[in-house]
């Protein structure tokens, strides 16, 4: 959640536009509520959504995906275990945990 500190003014603009909260009201929110609303700003067509789209486009360009499409893989155990980026973080138990 440290990204919030880097985008203070952008978040203030989006909070004003989408939630109709001024500067003071925005910072009076409790932490969980503030972060929940801050994260959701990327779903609207505001400053944070534009920043998120730029980050995605930059990542696509770095990864060789010039089309800008997000590649979606099925979430089957075989696919997830075969993905070099995901497999180190996924474990499958041989028997169900209780």
N, CA, C and O atoms as a MOPAC input file, in Angstrom:
PM7 MOZYME 1SCF
protein

 N      0.79600 1    -1.20600 1     0.00000 1
 C      0.00000 1     0.00000 1     0.00000 1
 C      0.83800 1     1.26900 1     0.00000 1
 O      0.30300 1     2.37600 1     0.07000 1
 N      2.13700 1     1.10800 1    -0.07800 1
 C      3.02700 1     2.26700 1    -0.08900 1
 C      2.80900 1     3.13200 1    -1.33400 1
 O      3.16500 1     4.31000 1    -1.33500 1
 N      2.22500 1     2.55700 1    -2.39300 1
 C      1.97700 1     3.31400 1    -3.61900 1
 C      1.10700 1     4.53400 1    -3.36600 1
 O      1.16900 1     5.50100 1    -4.12400 1
 N      0.30400 1     4.50700 1    -2.32200 1
 C     -0.57400 1     5.62800 1    -2.00100 1
 C      0.24000 1     6.89300 1    -1.76500 1
 O     -0.17200 1     7.98100 1    -2.16900 1
 N      1.38900 1     6.76000 1    -1.11700 1
 C      2.22300 1     7.92800 1    -0.83400 1
 C      2.75600 1     8.57100 1    -2.11200 1
 O      2.95100 1     9.78600 1    -2.16200 1
 N      2.99000 1     7.76800 1    -3.13300 1
 C      3.50200 1     8.29000 1    -4.40100 1
 C      2.43200 1     8.97300 1    -5.24000 1
 O      2.75700 1     9.68900 1    -6.18800 1
 N      1.16900 1     8.76600 1    -4.91100 1
 C      0.07400 1     9.27100 1    -5.75100 1
 C     -0.94900 1    10.07500 1    -4.95600 1
 O     -2.14400 1    10.03400 1    -5.24700 1
 N     -0.47800 1    10.79700 1    -3.96200 1
 C     -1.36200 1    11.54700 1    -3.07100 1
 C     -2.29300 1    12.48900 1    -3.83900 1
 O     -3.50500 1    12.46600 1    -3.62700 1
 N     -1.74700 1    13.30200 1    -4.71300 1
 C     -2.56700 1    14.29100 1    -5.40900 1
 C     -3.48700 1    13.64300 1    -6.44000 1
 O     -4.60800 1    14.10500 1    -6.65100 1
 N     -3.02200 1    12.58400 1    -7.07800 1
 C     -3.87200 1    11.86100 1    -8.02400 1
 C     -5.05700 1    11.23600 1    -7.29800 1
 O     -6.18800 1    11.28700 1    -7.78000 1
 N     -4.79000 1    10.64700 1    -6.13600 1
 C     -5.87500 1    10.05800 1    -5.35200 1
 C     -6.84900 1    11.12300 1    -4.86800 1
 O     -8.06000 1    10.90100 1    -4.86400 1
 N     -6.33000 1    12.27500 1    -4.46000 1
 C     -7.21500 1    13.34900 1    -4.03600 1
 C     -8.15500 1    13.75200 1    -5.16100 1
 O     -9.33900 1    13.99200 1    -4.92600 1
 N     -7.63700 1    13.82700 1    -6.38500 1
 C     -8.46900 1    14.19300 1    -7.53200 1
 C     -9.54000 1    13.13400 1    -7.77500 1
 O    -10.70800 1    13.46200 1    -7.98300 1
 N     -9.13800 1    11.86200 1    -7.74700 1
 C    -10.11000 1    10.79500 1    -7.97500 1
 C    -11.13100 1    10.70100 1    -6.84500 1
 O    -12.31300 1    10.47200 1    -7.10400 1
 N    -10.69900 1    10.87100 1    -5.60700 1
 C    -11.64000 1    10.83400 1    -4.47600 1
 C    -12.66900 1    11.95600 1    -4.62000 1
 O    -13.85000 1    11.76600 1    -4.33000 1
 N    -12.21600 1    13.11400 1    -5.06400 1
 C    -13.13900 1    14.23100 1    -5.23800 1
 C    -14.12500 1    13.93400 1    -6.36700 1
 O    -15.32400 1    14.17800 1    -6.22900 1
 N    -13.62200 1    13.40900 1    -7.47500 1
 C    -14.46800 1    13.16600 1    -8.64600 1
 C    -15.45200 1    12.01900 1    -8.43000 1
 O    -16.62100 1    12.12500 1    -8.79800 1
 N    -14.98200 1    10.93200 1    -7.83800 1
 C    -15.81300 1     9.72900 1    -7.77400 1
 C    -16.56900 1     9.56500 1    -6.46400 1
 O    -17.69200 1     9.06200 1    -6.45500 1
 N    -15.96400 1     9.98300 1    -5.36000 1
 C    -16.60700 1     9.79200 1    -4.05800 1
 C    -17.13300 1    11.09500 1    -3.46600 1
 O    -17.76100 1    11.09100 1    -2.40700 1
 N    -16.87500 1    12.21700 1    -4.15200 1
 C    -17.31400 1    13.54000 1    -3.70300 1
 C    -16.78600 1    13.86400 1    -2.29900 1
 O    -17.48500 1    14.44400 1    -1.46800 1
 N    -15.53200 1    13.46900 1    -2.06600 1
 C    -14.88400 1    13.74200 1    -0.78500 1
 C    -13.80600 1    14.80900 1    -0.99400 1
 O    -12.96100 1    14.68600 1    -1.88000 1
 N    -13.84700 1    15.84000 1    -0.17900 1
 C    -12.78100 1    16.84200 1    -0.27400 1
 C    -11.54400 1    16.33600 1     0.46800 1
 O    -11.54800 1    15.26100 1     1.06700 1
 N    -10.50200 1    17.13700 1     0.40800 1
 C     -9.21000 1    16.76500 1     0.99600 1
 C     -9.35500 1    16.34300 1     2.46600 1
 O     -8.85000 1    15.29500 1     2.86600 1
 N    -10.02900 1    17.14200 1     3.24200 1
 C    -10.15600 1    16.85200 1     4.67900 1
 C    -10.96000 1    15.58200 1     4.92700 1
 O    -10.57600 1    14.75900 1     5.75800 1
 N    -12.05700 1    15.41800 1     4.22300 1
 C    -12.90800 1    14.23600 1     4.40600 1
 C    -12.17000 1    12.96500 1     4.01300 1
 O    -12.32200 1    11.92000 1     4.64600 1
 N    -11.37400 1    13.07200 1     2.96400 1
 C    -10.61300 1    11.91900 1     2.49500 1
 C     -9.68500 1    11.39800 1     3.58100 1
 O     -9.60500 1    10.19200 1     3.81300 1
 N     -8.98600 1    12.30500 1     4.24100 1
 C     -8.01100 1    11.88700 1     5.24600 1
 C     -8.61800 1    11.62100 1     6.61700 1
 O     -7.91200 1    11.20300 1     7.53500 1
 N     -9.90500 1    11.85700 1     6.76500 1
 C    -10.59200 1    11.49000 1     8.01100 1
 C    -11.10200 1    10.05400 1     7.99700 1
 O    -11.52900 1     9.53500 1     9.02800 1
 N    -11.06000 1     9.41400 1     6.83300 1
 C    -11.49100 1     8.01500 1     6.73900 1
 C    -10.55800 1     7.13300 1     7.55300 1
 O     -9.36500 1     7.41700 1     7.65900 1
 N    -11.09400 1     6.06900 1     8.12400 1
 C    -10.20400 1     5.13500 1     8.81400 1
 C     -9.37400 1     4.38400 1     7.76900 1
 O     -9.73100 1     4.35700 1     6.59100 1
 N     -8.29300 1     3.78900 1     8.19100 1
 C     -7.33800 1     3.15100 1     7.29100 1
 C     -7.94000 1     2.13100 1     6.33900 1
 O     -7.76100 1     2.24700 1     5.12700 1
 N     -8.65600 1     1.12600 1     6.86300 1
 C     -9.21500 1     0.11600 1     5.95300 1
 C    -10.16600 1     0.70600 1     4.90800 1
 O    -10.14400 1     0.29400 1     3.74800 1
 N    -10.98400 1     1.65100 1     5.30700 1
 C    -11.92900 1     2.28200 1     4.36900 1
 C    -11.17400 1     3.09300 1     3.32500 1
 O    -11.48800 1     3.02600 1     2.13700 1
 N    -10.17300 1     3.86300 1     3.76800 1
 C     -9.37600 1     4.66900 1     2.84900 1
 C     -8.70700 1     3.79100 1     1.78600 1
 O     -8.79300 1     4.08200 1     0.59300 1
 N     -8.03900 1     2.71500 1     2.22500 1
 C     -7.32600 1     1.86000 1     1.28100 1
 C     -8.28200 1     1.10900 1     0.35500 1
 O     -7.96400 1     0.87500 1    -0.81000 1
 N     -9.44900 1     0.73300 1     0.87200 1
 C    -10.43300 1     0.06800 1     0.02100 1
 C    -10.89200 1     1.00400 1    -1.09000 1
 O    -10.98800 1     0.60000 1    -2.24900 1
 N    -11.17500 1     2.25700 1    -0.73500 1
 C    -11.60400 1     3.22400 1    -1.74800 1
 C    -10.45500 1     3.58600 1    -2.68500 1
 O    -10.66300 1     3.73800 1    -3.88800 1
 N     -9.25600 1     3.72600 1    -2.14800 1
 C     -8.09600 1     4.06300 1    -2.98500 1
 C     -7.85600 1     2.98400 1    -4.02900 1
 O     -7.59700 1     3.29200 1    -5.19300 1
 N     -7.93900 1     1.74100 1    -3.62900 1
 C     -7.71500 1     0.63400 1    -4.55600 1
 C     -8.78500 1     0.61700 1    -5.64200 1
 O     -8.49200 1     0.29800 1    -6.79500 1
 N    -10.00100 1     0.95100 1    -5.29000 1
 C    -11.10400 1     0.92500 1    -6.25900 1
 C    -11.04900 1     2.07300 1    -7.26400 1
 O    -11.72800 1     2.01400 1    -8.28900 1
 N    -10.26500 1     3.11200 1    -7.00100 1
 C    -10.20600 1     4.22700 1    -7.95000 1
 C     -9.71700 1     3.76700 1    -9.32000 1
 O    -10.01800 1     4.40600 1   -10.32800 1
 N     -8.97800 1     2.68200 1    -9.36900 1
 C     -8.45600 1     2.20400 1   -10.64900 1
 C     -9.54500 1     1.56600 1   -11.51600 1
 O     -9.32400 1     1.29700 1   -12.69600 1
 N    -10.70900 1     1.32900 1   -10.93300 1
 C    -11.82600 1     0.76600 1   -11.70000 1
 C    -12.59100 1     1.85200 1   -12.45300 1
 O    -13.36200 1     1.54700 1   -13.36300 1
 N    -12.38500 1     3.11500 1   -12.08300 1
 C    -13.06600 1     4.23500 1   -12.73200 1
 C    -12.15300 1     4.82800 1   -13.80600 1
 O    -10.98600 1     4.45000 1   -13.91100 1
 N    -12.67300 1     5.73400 1   -14.58100 1
 C    -11.86600 1     6.33400 1   -15.64900 1
 C    -11.23000 1     7.63500 1   -15.17900 1
 O    -11.48200 1     8.70200 1   -15.73900 1
 N    -10.40600 1     7.53200 1   -14.14700 1
 C     -9.74600 1     8.70800 1   -13.60700 1
 C     -8.23700 1     8.62500 1   -13.74200 1
 O     -7.70400 1     7.85400 1   -14.54000 1
 N     -7.57300 1     9.42900 1   -12.94900 1
 C     -6.11400 1     9.51300 1   -13.00400 1
 C     -5.46500 1     8.18500 1   -12.64300 1
 O     -4.53400 1     7.75200 1   -13.32200 1
 N     -5.93600 1     7.53800 1   -11.59500 1
 C     -5.31500 1     6.28800 1   -11.16800 1
 C     -5.53800 1     5.17800 1   -12.19000 1
 O     -4.66800 1     4.32400 1   -12.36600 1
 N     -6.67600 1     5.17200 1   -12.86200 1
 C     -6.91900 1     4.18600 1   -13.91500 1
 C     -5.95700 1     4.40800 1   -15.07600 1
 O     -5.45100 1     3.44900 1   -15.65900 1
 N     -5.70500 1     5.66800 1   -15.41200 1
 C     -4.75800 1     5.97500 1   -16.48600 1
 C     -3.34900 1     5.53700 1   -16.09700 1
 O     -2.61000 1     5.00400 1   -16.92500 1
 N     -2.98100 1     5.76000 1   -14.84800 1
 C     -1.65600 1     5.31600 1   -14.38800 1
 C     -1.54400 1     3.79000 1   -14.43400 1
 O     -0.51900 1     3.25800 1   -14.85900 1
 N     -2.58500 1     3.09000 1   -14.00300 1
 C     -2.57300 1     1.62500 1   -14.02100 1
 C     -2.47400 1     1.11100 1   -15.45700 1
 O     -1.75700 1     0.14500 1   -15.71700 1
 N     -3.18600 1     1.74800 1   -16.39200 1
 C     -3.12300 1     1.33600 1   -17.80200 1
 C     -1.72200 1     1.54500 1   -18.36200 1
 O     -1.23100 1     0.72200 1   -19.13500 1
 N     -1.07800 1     2.64000 1   -17.97600 1
 C      0.29300 1     2.89600 1   -18.45100 1
 C      1.25500 1     1.85200 1   -17.90600 1
 O      2.12200 1     1.36800 1   -18.63400 1
 N      1.11300 1     1.50600 1   -16.64500 1
 C      1.97100 1     0.46700 1   -16.04700 1
 C      1.76600 1    -0.85500 1   -16.77600 1
 O      2.73600 1    -1.54700 1   -17.08600 1
 N      0.51700 1    -1.21200 1   -17.05200 1
 C      0.22900 1    -2.45300 1   -17.77100 1
 C      0.82900 1    -2.43500 1   -19.16700 1
 O      1.39900 1    -3.43300 1   -19.61000 1
 N      0.70800 1    -1.30900 1   -19.86800 1
 C      1.27500 1    -1.19700 1   -21.21600 1
 C      2.79500 1    -1.31600 1   -21.17500 1
 O      3.38900 1    -1.96300 1   -22.03700 1
 N      3.42800 1    -0.69600 1   -20.17800 1
 C      4.88600 1    -0.79700 1   -20.03900 1
 C      5.30900 1    -2.23300 1   -19.77400 1
 O      6.30000 1    -2.70200 1   -20.33300 1
 N      4.56100 1    -2.93700 1   -18.92100 1
 C      4.87900 1    -4.33800 1   -18.63400 1
 C      4.69600 1    -5.19800 1   -19.87400 1
 O      5.51100 1    -6.08000 1   -20.14300 1
 N      3.63600 1    -4.95000 1   -20.63000 1
 C      3.41500 1    -5.69800 1   -21.87100 1
 C      4.56000 1    -5.47300 1   -22.84300 1
 O      5.03100 1    -6.41400 1   -23.48300 1
 N      5.00700 1    -4.23700 1   -22.95500 1
 C      6.09900 1    -3.90900 1   -23.85500 1
 C      7.38900 1    -4.60900 1   -23.43100 1
 O      8.11600 1    -5.15000 1   -24.26500 1
 N      7.66600 1    -4.59400 1   -22.12600 1
 C      8.88000 1    -5.26300 1   -21.61200 1
 C      8.82300 1    -6.76500 1   -21.81300 1
 O      9.85100 1    -7.40400 1   -22.03700 1
 N      7.62500 1    -7.33200 1   -21.73300 1
 C      7.46800 1    -8.77900 1   -21.87100 1
 C      7.27500 1    -9.21300 1   -23.32000 1
 O      7.04700 1   -10.39300 1   -23.59000 1
 N      7.36300 1    -8.27400 1   -24.24600 1
 C      7.23700 1    -8.62400 1   -25.65400 1
 C      5.81800 1    -8.76300 1   -26.15000 1
 O      5.60500 1    -9.26200 1   -27.25600 1
 N      4.84900 1    -8.34400 1   -25.37800 1
 C      3.44700 1    -8.42200 1   -25.77900 1
 C      3.04400 1    -7.05400 1   -26.33200 1
 O      2.44300 1    -6.24700 1   -25.62300 1
 N      3.37200 1    -6.80000 1   -27.58900 1
 C      3.11900 1    -5.49700 1   -28.20200 1
 C      1.64500 1    -5.22400 1   -28.46100 1
 O      1.24200 1    -4.07100 1   -28.61600 1
 N      0.84700 1    -6.27000 1   -28.50800 1
 C     -0.56900 1    -6.08400 1   -28.83500 1
 C     -1.33700 1    -5.38900 1   -27.71900 1
 O     -2.41800 1    -4.84800 1   -27.95300 1
 N     -0.78700 1    -5.40000 1   -26.50900 1
 C     -1.47000 1    -4.78600 1   -25.38500 1
 C     -2.50500 1    -5.69100 1   -24.75100 1
 O     -3.15900 1    -5.30700 1   -23.78100 1
 N     -2.65800 1    -6.89600 1   -25.29300 1
 C     -3.62100 1    -7.83400 1   -24.72300 1
 C     -3.07300 1    -8.42100 1   -23.43600 1
 O     -1.87600 1    -8.68300 1   -23.31800 1
 N     -3.93800 1    -8.61900 1   -22.49900 1
 C     -3.56400 1    -9.33100 1   -21.29300 1
 C     -3.72100 1   -10.81000 1   -21.57800 1
 O     -4.78500 1   -11.26600 1   -21.99600 1
 N     -2.65800 1   -11.55100 1   -21.35000 1
 C     -2.73000 1   -12.97800 1   -21.61600 1
 C     -3.34200 1   -13.68900 1   -20.41300 1
 O     -2.87700 1   -13.53600 1   -19.28400 1
 N     -4.37200 1   -14.45300 1   -20.66600 1
 C     -5.06600 1   -15.16500 1   -19.59900 1
 C     -4.82500 1   -16.65500 1   -19.78200 1
 O     -4.99500 1   -17.20300 1   -20.87100 1
 N     -4.42700 1   -17.29300 1   -18.69300 1
 C     -4.19800 1   -18.73500 1   -18.70900 1
 C     -5.27100 1   -19.40100 1   -17.85800 1
 O     -5.74000 1   -18.82100 1   -16.87900 1
 N     -5.65700 1   -20.60300 1   -18.22700 1
 C     -6.60300 1   -21.31800 1   -17.36900 1
 C     -5.94700 1   -21.63900 1   -16.02800 1
 O     -4.74500 1   -21.90100 1   -15.97500 1
 N     -6.70300 1   -21.62000 1   -14.97300 1
 C     -6.13500 1   -21.83500 1   -13.64700 1
 C     -6.21600 1   -23.29600 1   -13.22200 1
 O     -6.68400 1   -23.61100 1   -12.12700 1
 N     -5.76100 1   -24.16700 1   -14.08600 1
 C     -5.70800 1   -25.58600 1   -13.74100 1
 C     -4.38600 1   -25.88000 1   -13.04400 1
 O     -3.40900 1   -25.16500 1   -13.26500 1
 N     -4.33300 1   -26.91300 1   -12.20800 1
 C     -3.07000 1   -27.23800 1   -11.52700 1
 C     -1.90900 1   -27.43400 1   -12.50200 1
 O     -0.79700 1   -26.98400 1   -12.22400 1
 N     -2.13900 1   -28.08600 1   -13.61900 1
 C     -1.04900 1   -28.34600 1   -14.57100 1
 C     -0.49400 1   -27.04300 1   -15.14100 1
 O      0.72100 1   -26.88400 1   -15.25200 1
 N     -1.36400 1   -26.12300 1   -15.49800 1
 C     -0.91700 1   -24.84600 1   -16.06500 1
 C     -0.19700 1   -24.02300 1   -15.01100 1
 O      0.86600 1   -23.46400 1   -15.27900 1
 N     -0.76500 1   -23.94600 1   -13.81700 1
 C     -0.15200 1   -23.14500 1   -12.75800 1
 C      1.20300 1   -23.69600 1   -12.32600 1
 O      2.13600 1   -22.92800 1   -12.09000 1
 N      1.32000 1   -25.00700 1   -12.22200 1
 C      2.59400 1   -25.61100 1   -11.83700 1
 C      3.63000 1   -25.48200 1   -12.94600 1
 O      4.83000 1   -25.47900 1   -12.67300 1
 N      3.18100 1   -25.37600 1   -14.19500 1
 C      4.10000 1   -25.25000 1   -15.31300 1
 C      4.54100 1   -23.82500 1   -15.59600 1
 O      5.44900 1   -23.60900 1   -16.39900 1
 N      3.91300 1   -22.85100 1   -14.95000 1
 C      4.26600 1   -21.45400 1   -15.16600 1
 C      5.45800 1   -21.08400 1   -14.29000 1
 O      5.40000 1   -21.21600 1   -13.06700 1
 N      6.53100 1   -20.62300 1   -14.91100 1
 C      7.76100 1   -20.30400 1   -14.17400 1
 C      7.55600 1   -19.17600 1   -13.16300 1
 O      8.23600 1   -19.14200 1   -12.13800 1
 N      6.63500 1   -18.25700 1   -13.43500 1
 C      6.39300 1   -17.14500 1   -12.51300 1
 C      5.51300 1   -17.53200 1   -11.33000 1
 O      5.62500 1   -16.94600 1   -10.25400 1
 N      4.65000 1   -18.50400 1   -11.52400 1
 C      3.69700 1   -18.86400 1   -10.47300 1
 C      4.08800 1   -20.09700 1    -9.67100 1
 O      3.81500 1   -20.16900 1    -8.47200 1
 N      4.71700 1   -21.05800 1   -10.31400 1
 C      4.96800 1   -22.34900 1    -9.66300 1
 C      5.74500 1   -22.26100 1    -8.34700 1
 O      5.49000 1   -23.07400 1    -7.45800 1
 N      6.67600 1   -21.32100 1    -8.17500 1
 C      7.36300 1   -21.27400 1    -6.87800 1
 C      6.45000 1   -20.90700 1    -5.70800 1
 O      6.79900 1   -21.12800 1    -4.54800 1
 N      5.27500 1   -20.34200 1    -6.01800 1
 C      4.39400 1   -19.85700 1    -4.96300 1
 C      3.17300 1   -20.74200 1    -4.73100 1
 O      2.33300 1   -20.43700 1    -3.88400 1
 N      3.07500 1   -21.82700 1    -5.47700 1
 C      1.88800 1   -22.67300 1    -5.39000 1
 C      2.28500 1   -24.08200 1    -4.98300 1
 O      3.18900 1   -24.68400 1    -5.56200 1
 N      1.59000 1   -24.59200 1    -3.97700 1
 C      1.79200 1   -25.97200 1    -3.53000 1
 C      0.45600 1   -26.68100 1    -3.56700 1
 O     -0.57900 1   -26.09300 1    -3.25100 1
 N      0.47900 1   -27.92400 1    -3.94700 1
 C     -0.73300 1   -28.72400 1    -3.92000 1
 C     -0.50500 1   -29.88100 1    -2.95800 1
 O      0.45400 1   -30.64100 1    -3.09600 1
 N     -1.38500 1   -30.00000 1    -1.99700 1
 C     -1.29500 1   -31.09200 1    -1.03200 1
 C     -1.86600 1   -32.34900 1    -1.68400 1
 O     -2.80500 1   -32.27600 1    -2.47600 1
 N     -1.29500 1   -33.49200 1    -1.34800 1
 C     -1.78900 1   -34.73400 1    -1.93100 1
 C     -3.12100 1   -35.14500 1    -1.31600 1
 O     -3.90500 1   -35.85300 1    -1.94700 1
 N     -3.37900 1   -34.70700 1    -0.09200 1
 C     -4.67000 1   -34.98000 1     0.54600 1
 C     -5.24800 1   -33.66200 1     1.01600 1
 O     -4.49900 1   -32.74400 1     1.35100 1
 N     -6.56000 1   -33.55100 1     1.04600 1
 C     -7.17000 1   -32.30200 1     1.49000 1
 C     -6.79900 1   -31.97800 1     2.93500 1
 O     -6.73700 1   -32.85800 1     3.79200 1
 N     -6.55400 1   -30.69400 1     3.18000 1
 C     -6.26900 1   -30.25000 1     4.55300 1
 C     -7.56100 1   -30.05200 1     5.31400 1
 O     -8.58600 1   -29.68700 1     4.74000 1
 N     -7.50400 1   -30.29800 1     6.61200 1
 C     -8.70000 1   -30.11300 1     7.45000 1
 C     -8.43900 1   -29.11900 1     8.51800 1
 O     -9.32400 1   -28.83000 1     9.32300 1

